[in-house]
């Protein structure tokens, strides 16, 4: 039987440094040996794979591009490759890392004081402490700037009241960064530690995607947070947006990882699955699908690599990140759908992995800014006119 060819059709690896290749290969090996044999069972039962966390910690990748404080200080390219490899194995594991390493740790690294960085980041880099990022609310997703959670100063504490929804790691995190408005309306980030009275996190159930990572609904009822837990350098929602802009590019890589896995799985299946006396890989319609999938993956690879290279050079803009996130997630969605189709009936069985990817890409397509919102960010950049206005008729 013919061996499946590499999805690196344009030799992207030639553009990578030895350090970037090494971390990619280390993560891939761990995913292949530790994640893939276990993850379907956790996904089906909608349980978080706690047993994987110690091995994850040993990889030394927590914190991604964060410099110092025990974090690896990766290039943006390396961090993207890691995001892709984790998602190639499983979207839930990739989401767990995205929330912990990027949204939570980057918020502290970018907006915290030196004392706060020293207090939180080393233990988070060792994954002795897990982080979460509490921005989205039941009434505010795409319009997160309208958040209603409130923070009121009371002596040496802030009192938080409000609700959050879709908060990844929210029920297992040791530190949840809650974004709230103070009495003057300014947005701030407040690190709420596990066990804080008035803070309640409940696992959301009934999800049909990313079932092996837990999202939480959070209620804050008079939760008292020490004043020293307020991120020192966050003064407005623009600071929150800066964090999201710096992390959004990894979502494009995660879409690439899911798409790559879907293509690899479909190609291997088509080479061994026989119908009408020959492998289905020999049929024209199948080859057309595979060729299209490979072309789209190749464009995603080059886009992700270039975007991360620009990030490493300090040249990535919010619109650039939005363009990659929008394009890669929409493209991955098509690739995964075609891959599932090539599996026929087997494509809805978890044992073949493609069904899990088929479900998970829907969440990746939506989070950290929907397709429509990304289009409006790009549109504002190319026209100079903002269509995100909140106008009422």
C-alpha positions, -999 to +999 in steps of 0.1 A: +000+000+000+013+035-008+024+055+022+005+088+028+025+118+017+035+147+040+011+176+042+042+199+041+040+201+003+059+234-001+087+224+024+077+249+051+100+232+074+129+248+055+118+281+069+119+270+105+148+272+130+162+241+146+147+253+179+112+256+164+115+222+147+126+206+180+097+220+201+072+210+174+086+175+173+086+172+211+050+182+213+040+160+184+056+129+200+038+136+233+005+140+215+009+109+195+019+087+225-001+103+253-031+122+240-044+103+210-047+069+227-068+085+255-087+115+243-117+099+226-129+084+258-126+117+277-143+135+248-172+111+248-177+113+285-172+151+285-145+149+311-113+168+314-081+146+311-064+156+343-040+127+339-024+145+310-015+176+329+018+163+345+031+152+311+020+185+296+040+204+323+071+184+315+070+196+279+080+230+292+057+249+268+034+267+293+035+304+288+044+302+251+060+335+242+062+349+277+098+359+285+112+349+319+094+338+350+100+301+341+082+304+307+100+292+276+100+326+258+093+310+224+092+328+191+057+334+178+064+309+151+073+282+177+042+291+198+021+287+166+036+253+158+029+242+194-007+254+191-011+235+158+004+203+171-019+203+202-049+209+180-038+183+155-042+158+183-072+173+200-090+206+200-099+204+237-062+200+247-054+229+224-080+251+240-068+242+275-033+255+266-047+285+247-066+297+278-038+289+303-007+299+283-020+327+262-051+344+275-043+340+313-005+341+314-002+367+287-027+390+305-005+389+336+028+392+316+015+422+296-006+440+322+007+429+356+032+447+378+066+431+383+054+418+417+023+403+402+044+386+375+067+371+401+038+360+422+017+342+396+037+333+365+064+309+377+039+285+393+017+288+362+047+280+339+053+249+360+015+242+357+013+239+394-013+266+391-038+268+363-052+300+348-085+312+332-097+343+314-131+356+323-143+381+297-174+368+280-208+372+297-242+357+291-254+389+274-221+400+259-200+379+235-190+397+203-198+430+221-176+422+251-167+459+254-202+463+269-194+440+299-217+445+329-196+428+357-188+455+383-159+461+407-164+484+437-136+495+459-141+488+496-109+497+516-081+473+506-103+450+485-125+452+454-160+437+455-170+420+423-205+413+412-217+399+378-218+368+356-194+352+331-201+325+305-180+302+283-149+306+306-124+278+296-107+262+326-131+282+348-139+254+372-104+240+376-084+272+375-064+285+405-064+320+391-093+334+371-088+368+356-122+385+358-126+416+336-150+442+352-158+479+352-151+500+382-172+528+396-158+552+370-166+528+342-129+518+335-122+482+327-098+463+349-085+428+353-089+412+387-072+379+396-097+359+415-081+330+434-097+296+438-118+294+469-127+331+470-161+335+488-188+347+464-171+332+434-191+302+420-181+283+388-203+256+373-193+233+344-214+239+313-230+208+300-246+197+267-217+209+245-213+192+211-178+205+206-146+206+227-162+182+251-129+173+268-122+208+281-146+224+306-161+258+301-178+275+330-206+297+339-194+320+367-213+340+392-198+367+413-218+378+443-199+401+465-166+383+457-139+402+477-106+404+458-075+419+474-065+452+458-031+438+450-048+413+427-059+440+403-037+439+372-016+471+377-013+482+341-048+476+328-066+510+324-092+504+297-108+479+274-081+487+248-056+468+271-079+438+270-080+441+232-043+442+230-041+409+248-066+394+224-048+407+194-016+391+207-032+357+212-056+355+182-029+344+158-026+311+177-062+303+168-053+304+131-026+279+139-050+257+158-074+257+129-044+246+108-036+218+132-072+204+130-073+207+092-039+189+089-051+160+111-083+158+091-063+156+058-039+131+071-067+109+085-087+111+053-057+103+031-047+073+051-083+060+051-087+065+014-055+045+007-066+015+027-104+016+022-114-006-009-147-003-027-156-018-061-123-037-061-098-009-055-087+016-029-110+047-030-079+068-033-078+058-069-110+074-078-111+108-095-136+125-072-116+114-041-084+127-056-100+160-064-111+164-028-076+155-015-059+179-039-081+207-028-076+200+008-038+200+004-038+232-015-059+249+012-036+235+040-006+249+021-021+284+020-029+282+057+007+270+065+022+299+047-002+325+061+003+313+096+041+312+093+042+347+078+018+362+104+039+348+132+071+360+116+056+395+115+046+391+152+082+382+160+093+413+142+068+435+161+048+442+129+016+421+134-015+443+135-050+434+148-064+432+113-036+409+102-044+385+131-081+387+122-075+380+086-056+348+095-081+337+121-110+342+098-095+326+067-079+296+085-110+288+106-133+289+076-109+269+055-104+243+082-141+240+085-144+230+048-114+207+050-128+188+080-162+185+064-147+170+032-125+147+053-155+134+072-173+128+039-144+107+026-148+084+056-184+076+047-203+061+076-170+055+095-167+093+097-192+095+125-174+070+147-151+084+174-126+056+169-115+072+136-109+107+153-124+126+124-158+129+141-142+146+170-125+171+147-157+176+128-175+187+160-146+207+175-139+229+145-173+245+150-162+259+183-128+270+170-146+288+141-166+308+166-144+317+196-121+346+200-142+365+175-168+352+151-163+351+114-185+382+110-166+402+137-133+394+122-146+405+088-156+439+103-122+443+119-105+437+085-131+459+068-123+488+092-086+485+084-090+484+046-118+511+043-111+534+072-148+531+082-160+511+112-192+491+108-190+481+144-211+510+156-240+498+176-264+520+156-301+515+162-328+522+137 
